[in-house]
């Protein structure tokens, strides 16, 4: 189960799954892949990752570094090439494609240098394994921001905000300082830029997203009265001590 950490608004929540720093790295992994050479298939080829890293041919994981392949499959492939049944260039590309197909399941991006990952993403974001791996989590983050913005625009239904240990009204001047004037879910080129910023810059030690404190995004979740009272109860100690305060500017009445 994922660790539970308090959000800025004081509610406990699951840590961002993009914080892979706490996950164990696989020292070795094996996958069985059917390799397509265009003119035919080689079924059940075993690929291994993490055992062999010859210094004479050091490469990044995406370029084949750290991967090995069973010798019988290599010998069979050379035989097909010698017989003219498989083009050497086609064989090379097929092996690269097979390695790329198991790149994400093996989480090999953990062995890549950040600069290499960012440079590759900027060349072709569609093939970026970090963006692909974290896209679903990014979509969930945007869904939450959309919901918060919708709540901001219904102050009669959601009149309160609990943020940074303090209960405010939505109209409070403190609240307004952290609210964007306008918010729209990123799309098109903007979506690609924001996904890259999230996927490559999320703090792996805390799970905090670079979007969390971006003034262009809603930062706190507006609450209705029952939700606010539940938040206050959750932030009250077992002996009745408050772990929060009521804003002295807007003096929220509950």
PyMOL commands that set and color helices and strands:
alter all, ss='L'
color gray80, all
select helices_A, chain A and resi 20-22+55-57+61-63+71-82+88-101+108-111+114-123+125-127+129-152+173-177+188-201+225-234
alter helices_A, ss='H'
color red, helices_A
select strands_A, chain A and resi 4-6+12-14+29-36+41-49+67-69+160-163+166-169+222-223+245-246
alter strands_A, ss='S'
color yellow, strands_A
deselect
rebuild
show_as cartoon
